């Protein structure tokens, strides 16, 4: 709900936690990815990531509408997607480490 409010609040009224807008986008979508993975444990990571990245792109397109009075920035969407990929990268690295830690007979 916090991310939803921040996305569509009038310009200048959205709550800010960090001094850099892109860091806020990164952190918001990193958090959304983590929460989505817990909420949908059987869903493939790529699907969750793709849906969230699509949502980030849709948010930017909605913000481009004149009635919203917000700026559309493709770099915001890039920051969203990098936040998603950061979580996916850590999960893949953990799985790889777990696989490599097994003895050759267990693989």
C-alpha positions in Angstrom: 0.0 0.0 0.0 2.9 2.3 0.7 4.3 1.8 -2.7 0.9 2.2 -4.3 0.5 5.6 -2.5 4.0 6.7 -3.4 3.4 5.9 -7.1 0.2 7.8 -7.6 0.4 10.6 -5.0 0.4 14.1 -6.5 3.9 15.3 -7.4 5.9 16.5 -4.4 3.5 14.8 -1.9 4.8 11.3 -2.1 6.7 10.2 1.0 10.5 10.1 0.5 12.9 7.9 2.4 16.0 8.3 0.4 17.5 11.4 -1.3 17.7 9.7 -4.7 14.5 8.8 -6.6 16.1 5.8 -8.4 17.2 4.3 -5.0 13.6 4.5 -3.9 12.4 2.7 -7.0 15.1 0.0 -6.5 14.2 -0.5 -2.9 10.4 -0.5 -3.5 10.6 -3.2 -6.2 13.2 -5.2 -4.3 10.7 -5.3 -1.4 7.8 -6.1 -3.7 9.8 -9.0 -5.2 10.7 -10.4 -1.8 7.0 -10.1 -0.6 5.8 -11.7 -3.9 8.2 -14.6 -3.5 6.9 -15.3 0.0 3.3 -14.8 -1.1 3.5 -17.1 -4.2 6.1 -19.7 -3.2 5.2 -22.0 -6.1 5.4 -19.4 -8.8 8.6 -19.3 -10.9 10.9 -16.4 -10.1 11.0 -15.3 -13.8 7.2 -15.0 -13.8 7.0 -13.0 -10.6 9.9 -10.8 -11.9 8.2 -10.3 -15.3 4.9 -9.3 -13.8 6.5 -6.8 -11.4 8.7 -5.4 -14.2 5.5 -5.0 -16.4 3.8 -3.3 -13.4 6.7 -0.9 -13.2 6.5 -0.1 -16.9 2.7 0.3 -16.6 3.1 2.7 -13.6 5.4 4.9 -15.7 2.9 4.9 -18.6 0.1 5.9 -16.2 2.2 8.7 -14.8 2.7 10.0 -18.3 -1.0 10.8 -18.5 -1.7 14.5 -18.3 -4.4 14.1 -15.7 -2.0 12.4 -13.3 0.5 15.4 -13.3 3.6 13.2 -12.8 6.7 12.6 -14.9 7.3 9.5 -16.9 10.9 8.3 -16.7 12.2 5.2 -18.4 15.1 5.2 -15.9 12.6 4.7 -13.1 11.4 1.5 -14.8 15.1 0.4 -15.2 15.6 1.0 -11.4 12.5 -1.0 -10.7 13.8 -3.9 -12.8 17.2 -3.8 -11.3 15.7 -4.1 -7.9 13.8 -7.2 -9.1 16.9 -8.7 -10.6 18.9 -8.1 -7.5 16.6 -10.5 -5.6 16.6 -13.0 -8.4 20.4 -12.9 -8.6 20.8 -13.6 -4.9 18.3 -16.5 -5.1 20.1 -18.0 -8.1 23.5 -17.6 -6.4 22.2 -19.3 -3.2 20.8 -22.2 -5.2 24.1 -22.5 -7.1 26.0 -22.5 -3.9 23.8 -25.2 -2.4 24.2 -27.3 -5.5 28.0 -26.9 -5.6 28.3 -27.7 -1.9 26.8 -31.1 -2.4 29.2 -34.0 -3.1 29.3 -35.2 -6.7 27.3 -38.3 -5.6 24.4 -36.1 -4.3 24.1 -33.9 -7.4 
